[in-house]
Amino acid sequence: MIQEAAILFVKKDQEKDFENDFAIASQYISSIEGYLGHSLKKCMEQANKYLLLVEWRNLEDHTIGFRESAAYLEWKKLLHHYYEPFPIVEHFETVFENKI
């Protein structure tokens, strides 16, 4: 499993619209083979800053399976106009984890 992470800066005063459209867009990402789950977290210190975390079975499920799909075009149409600047998306694999 890998985790995709992106810090999203949403244009000021568009946070509620973004959150509503994100809920709609979630159906597209979750329909992709290899998708395992995702969360959107809102920053407590900066109202227009979010953290997107997506779990994928492997890197290619995101970079090829999602990004080359019709579902991604719908995701993009709903969400990409909110970002300023456009986010950097990175992928991580777990090397250590401790949970209670």
N, CA and C atoms as a LAMMPS dump frame, in Angstrom:
ITEM: TIMESTEP
0
ITEM: NUMBER OF ATOMS
300
ITEM: BOX BOUNDS ff ff ff
-5.0000000000000000e+02 5.0000000000000000e+02
-5.0000000000000000e+02 5.0000000000000000e+02
-5.0000000000000000e+02 5.0000000000000000e+02
ITEM: ATOMS id mol type element x y z
1 1 1 N 0.829 -1.175 0
2 1 2 C 0 0 0
3 1 3 C 0.88 1.247 0
4 2 1 N 0.451 2.241 -0.745
5 2 2 C 1.129 3.535 -0.735
6 2 3 C 0.115 4.612 -0.365
7 3 1 N 0.625 5.742 0.095
8 3 2 C -0.243 6.858 0.437
9 3 3 C 0.132 8.065 -0.396
10 4 1 N -0.858 8.61 -1.036
11 4 2 C -0.728 9.866 -1.777
12 4 3 C -1.035 10.992 -0.803
13 5 1 N -0.237 12.05 -0.836
14 5 2 C -0.454 13.193 0.048
15 5 3 C -0.334 14.484 -0.745
16 6 1 N -1.249 15.408 -0.468
17 6 2 C -1.21 16.716 -1.127
18 6 3 C -1.712 17.774 -0.162
19 7 1 N -0.982 18.859 -0.074
20 7 2 C -1.451 20.045 0.644
21 7 3 C -2.212 20.88 -0.376
22 8 1 N -3.465 21.18 -0.067
23 8 2 C -4.323 21.931 -0.98
24 8 3 C -4.589 23.314 -0.414
25 9 1 N -4.277 24.336 -1.181
26 9 2 C -4.628 25.702 -0.819
27 9 3 C -5.797 26.114 -1.702
28 10 1 N -6.939 26.319 -1.072
29 10 2 C -8.172 26.667 -1.775
30 10 3 C -8.29 28.192 -1.799
31 11 1 N -8.746 28.714 -2.911
32 11 2 C -8.928 30.165 -3.027
33 11 3 C -9.809 30.658 -1.886
34 12 1 N -9.413 31.776 -1.31
35 12 2 C -10.117 32.339 -0.156
36 12 3 C -11.599 32.517 -0.443
37 13 1 N -12.39 32.258 0.587
38 13 2 C -13.85 32.383 0.565
39 13 3 C -14.533 31.362 -0.332
40 14 1 N -13.795 30.33 -0.779
41 14 2 C -14.4 29.271 -1.581
42 14 3 C -14.348 27.921 -0.861
43 15 1 N -14.016 27.953 0.417
44 15 2 C -13.833 26.718 1.176
45 15 3 C -15.099 25.863 1.23
46 16 1 N -16.233 26.446 1.518
47 16 2 C -17.48 25.665 1.627
48 16 3 C -17.859 25.045 0.282
49 17 1 N -17.745 25.82 -0.796
50 17 2 C -18.031 25.272 -2.128
51 17 3 C -17.078 24.131 -2.447
52 18 1 N -15.802 24.309 -2.114
53 18 2 C -14.815 23.257 -2.336
54 18 3 C -15.191 21.992 -1.568
55 19 1 N -15.539 22.134 -0.295
56 19 2 C -15.887 20.97 0.515
57 19 3 C -17.116 20.246 -0.052
58 20 1 N -18.089 20.994 -0.505
59 20 2 C -19.28 20.382 -1.119
60 20 3 C -18.922 19.643 -2.398
61 21 1 N -18.124 20.275 -3.251
62 21 2 C -17.721 19.636 -4.506
63 21 3 C -16.78 18.458 -4.256
64 22 1 N -15.975 18.536 -3.208
65 22 2 C -15.098 17.42 -2.873
66 22 3 C -15.923 16.187 -2.515
67 23 1 N -16.991 16.378 -1.77
68 23 2 C -17.856 15.248 -1.41
69 23 3 C -18.435 14.593 -2.665
70 24 1 N -18.804 15.397 -3.643
71 24 2 C -19.32 14.872 -4.916
72 24 3 C -18.212 14.162 -5.681
73 25 1 N -17.045 14.783 -5.747
74 25 2 C -15.918 14.23 -6.505
75 25 3 C -15.411 12.918 -5.917
76 26 1 N -15.662 12.693 -4.643
77 26 2 C -15.18 11.474 -3.985
78 26 3 C -15.695 10.207 -4.647
79 27 1 N -16.866 10.28 -5.26
80 27 2 C -17.394 9.086 -5.941
81 27 3 C -16.499 8.666 -7.105
82 28 1 N -15.822 9.62 -7.727
83 28 2 C -14.979 9.295 -8.881
84 28 3 C -13.688 8.607 -8.475
85 29 1 N -13.028 9.136 -7.468
86 29 2 C -11.763 8.523 -7.052
87 29 3 C -12.008 7.154 -6.439
88 30 1 N -13.091 7.021 -5.701
89 30 2 C -13.358 5.745 -5.016
90 30 3 C -13.801 4.636 -5.964
91 31 1 N -14.074 4.978 -7.212
92 31 2 C -14.498 3.971 -8.187
93 31 3 C -13.323 3.28 -8.889
94 32 1 N -12.101 3.707 -8.603
95 32 2 C -10.926 3.234 -9.329
96 32 3 C -10.368 1.948 -8.712
97 33 1 N -10.012 1.014 -9.559
98 33 2 C -9.358 -0.226 -9.122
99 33 3 C -8.088 0.124 -8.353
100 34 1 N -7.914 -0.47 -7.185
101 34 2 C -6.727 -0.226 -6.373
102 34 3 C -6.901 0.874 -5.348
103 35 1 N -8.009 1.59 -5.391
104 35 2 C -8.315 2.612 -4.391
105 35 3 C -8.647 1.923 -3.076
106 36 1 N -8.066 2.41 -1.966
107 36 2 C -8.315 1.802 -0.653
108 36 3 C -9.006 2.741 0.328
109 37 1 N -8.966 4.038 0.088
110 37 2 C -9.623 4.992 0.981
111 37 3 C -8.981 6.361 0.881
112 38 1 N -9.714 7.365 1.37
113 38 2 C -9.145 8.711 1.378
114 38 3 C -9.763 9.55 2.477
115 39 1 N -9.066 10.623 2.822
116 39 2 C -9.582 11.58 3.792
117 39 3 C -9.139 12.982 3.388
118 40 1 N -9.945 13.94 3.782
119 40 2 C -9.628 15.348 3.58
120 40 3 C -9.65 15.995 4.952
121 41 1 N -8.564 16.634 5.311
122 41 2 C -8.446 17.265 6.619
123 41 3 C -8.26 18.77 6.433
124 42 1 N -8.971 19.542 7.24
125 42 2 C -8.888 21.002 7.157
126 42 3 C -7.933 21.506 8.236
127 43 1 N -7.063 22.395 7.861
128 43 2 C -6.094 22.978 8.779
129 43 3 C -6.807 23.851 9.817
130 44 1 N -6.408 23.721 11.048
131 44 2 C -7.022 24.505 12.117
132 44 3 C -6.455 25.922 12.188
133 45 1 N -5.254 26.117 11.692
134 45 2 C -4.622 27.432 11.759
135 45 3 C -4.864 28.29 10.523
136 46 1 N -5.178 27.675 9.404
137 46 2 C -5.341 28.415 8.148
138 46 3 C -6.582 27.872 7.428
139 47 1 N -7.63 28.672 7.362
140 47 2 C -8.954 28.216 6.916
141 47 3 C -8.985 27.659 5.498
142 48 1 N -8.093 28.087 4.641
143 48 2 C -8.149 27.65 3.244
144 48 3 C -7.117 26.566 2.913
145 49 1 N -6.548 25.944 3.947
146 49 2 C -5.518 24.921 3.748
147 49 3 C -6.068 23.551 4.153
148 50 1 N -5.847 22.559 3.276
149 50 2 C -6.348 21.204 3.495
150 50 3 C -5.239 20.197 3.247
151 51 1 N -5.395 19.023 3.845
152 51 2 C -4.503 17.903 3.6
153 51 3 C -5.338 16.77 3.014
154 52 1 N -4.984 16.346 1.82
155 52 2 C -5.629 15.215 1.167
156 52 3 C -4.719 14.002 1.292
157 53 1 N -5.268 12.917 1.83
158 53 2 C -4.549 11.653 1.948
159 53 3 C -5.364 10.582 1.247
160 54 1 N -4.726 9.854 0.325
161 54 2 C -5.395 8.777 -0.398
162 54 3 C -4.531 7.527 -0.297
163 55 1 N -5.154 6.421 0.031
164 55 2 C -4.441 5.147 0.087
165 55 3 C -4.74 4.355 -1.183
166 56 1 N -3.663 3.879 -1.803
167 56 2 C -3.743 3.093 -3.032
168 56 3 C -3.033 1.774 -2.826
169 57 1 N -3.451 0.755 -3.54
170 57 2 C -2.801 -0.553 -3.49
171 57 3 C -1.351 -0.425 -3.958
172 58 1 N -1.139 0.31 -5.059
173 58 2 C 0.215 0.545 -5.56
174 58 3 C 0.245 1.885 -6.308
175 59 1 N 1.42 2.338 -6.639
176 59 2 C 1.607 3.644 -7.278
177 59 3 C 0.863 3.748 -8.605
178 60 1 N 0.915 2.691 -9.395
179 60 2 C 0.304 2.714 -10.725
180 60 3 C -1.215 2.843 -10.674
181 61 1 N -1.834 2.369 -9.598
182 61 2 C -3.287 2.536 -9.471
183 61 3 C -3.656 4.012 -9.442
184 62 1 N -2.772 4.832 -8.901
185 62 2 C -3.023 6.278 -8.911
186 62 3 C -2.542 6.931 -10.195
187 63 1 N -1.264 6.721 -10.521
188 63 2 C -0.652 7.468 -11.621
189 63 3 C -1.17 7.067 -12.989
190 64 1 N -1.593 5.82 -13.124
191 64 2 C -2.131 5.349 -14.409
192 64 3 C -3.631 5.105 -14.297
193 65 1 N -4.015 4.24 -13.343
194 65 2 C -5.417 3.863 -13.208
195 65 3 C -6.357 5.029 -13.009
196 66 1 N -5.996 5.961 -12.131
197 66 2 C -6.854 7.118 -11.878
198 66 3 C -6.572 8.258 -12.844
199 67 1 N -5.33 8.655 -12.927
200 67 2 C -5.017 9.85 -13.723
201 67 3 C -5.258 9.702 -15.213
202 68 1 N -5.363 8.488 -15.701
203 68 2 C -5.643 8.282 -17.123
204 68 3 C -7.09 7.836 -17.361
205 69 1 N -7.952 8.062 -16.375
206 69 2 C -9.336 7.594 -16.467
207 69 3 C -10.312 8.734 -16.744
208 70 1 N -11.508 8.361 -17.193
209 70 2 C -12.594 9.33 -17.362
210 70 3 C -13.01 9.893 -16.003
211 71 1 N -12.898 9.079 -14.95
212 71 2 C -13.235 9.536 -13.599
213 71 3 C -12.342 10.705 -13.185
214 72 1 N -11.066 10.655 -13.56
215 72 2 C -10.151 11.752 -13.221
216 72 3 C -10.576 13.051 -13.913
217 73 1 N -11.062 12.961 -15.127
218 73 2 C -11.513 14.171 -15.825
219 73 3 C -12.666 14.818 -15.082
220 74 1 N -13.561 14.021 -14.504
221 74 2 C -14.676 14.561 -13.716
222 74 3 C -14.167 15.164 -12.405
223 75 1 N -13.237 14.47 -11.743
224 75 2 C -12.59 14.962 -10.524
225 75 3 C -11.946 16.328 -10.798
226 76 1 N -11.193 16.371 -11.864
227 76 2 C -10.484 17.584 -12.261
228 76 3 C -11.456 18.731 -12.53
229 77 1 N -12.54 18.439 -13.249
230 77 2 C -13.533 19.455 -13.578
231 77 3 C -14.178 20.038 -12.31
232 78 1 N -14.415 19.189 -11.336
233 78 2 C -15.053 19.635 -10.1
234 78 3 C -14.104 20.394 -9.166
235 79 1 N -12.82 20.027 -9.15
236 79 2 C -11.949 20.514 -8.079
237 79 3 C -10.779 21.403 -8.475
238 80 1 N -10.208 21.218 -9.638
239 80 2 C -8.931 21.877 -9.929
240 80 3 C -9.014 23.402 -9.982
241 81 1 N -10.161 23.96 -10.274
242 81 2 C -10.262 25.424 -10.329
243 81 3 C -10.218 26.081 -8.944
244 82 1 N -10.307 25.301 -7.877
245 82 2 C -10.258 25.856 -6.523
246 82 3 C -8.832 26.119 -6.038
247 83 1 N -7.831 25.462 -6.629
248 83 2 C -6.482 25.481 -6.069
249 83 3 C -5.669 26.681 -6.524
250 84 1 N -5.011 27.291 -5.536
251 84 2 C -4.077 28.375 -5.845
252 84 3 C -3.027 28.44 -4.745
253 85 1 N -1.811 27.981 -4.999
254 85 2 C -1.291 27.427 -6.249
255 85 3 C -1.736 25.98 -6.423
256 86 1 N -1.44 25.417 -7.588
257 86 2 C -1.787 24.032 -7.835
258 86 3 C -0.929 23.152 -6.93
259 87 1 N -1.515 22.14 -6.302
260 87 2 C -0.784 21.345 -5.305
261 87 3 C 0.28 20.424 -5.903
262 88 1 N 1.265 20.156 -5.079
263 88 2 C 2.256 19.129 -5.374
264 88 3 C 1.745 17.842 -4.734
265 89 1 N 1.688 16.79 -5.515
266 89 2 C 1.205 15.495 -5.032
267 89 3 C 2.403 14.56 -4.925
268 90 1 N 2.55 13.94 -3.759
269 90 2 C 3.659 13.019 -3.536
270 90 3 C 3.126 11.699 -3.004
271 91 1 N 3.949 10.67 -3.106
272 91 2 C 3.559 9.323 -2.701
273 91 3 C 4.534 8.806 -1.644
274 92 1 N 3.979 8.111 -0.643
275 92 2 C 4.775 7.632 0.478
276 92 3 C 4.457 6.172 0.761
277 93 1 N 5.474 5.459 1.248
278 93 2 C 5.251 4.113 1.725
279 93 3 C 5.667 4.061 3.193
280 94 1 N 4.993 3.252 3.96
281 94 2 C 5.231 3.174 5.394
282 94 3 C 6.532 2.431 5.674
283 95 1 N 7.365 3.045 6.5
284 95 2 C 8.588 2.377 6.97
285 95 3 C 8.503 2.085 8.458
286 96 1 N 7.585 2.767 9.14
287 96 2 C 7.351 2.512 10.562
288 96 3 C 5.971 3.031 10.915
289 97 1 N 5.276 2.291 11.784
290 97 2 C 3.959 2.732 12.229
291 97 3 C 3.714 2.19 13.635
292 98 1 N 3.151 3.026 14.495
293 98 2 C 2.811 2.634 15.841
294 98 3 C 1.431 3.195 16.154
295 99 1 N 0.462 2.333 16.393
296 99 2 C -0.899 2.772 16.686
297 99 3 C -1.341 2.207 18.035
298 100 1 N -2.17 2.955 18.68
299 100 2 C -2.749 2.487 19.946
300 100 3 C -4.103 1.875 19.667
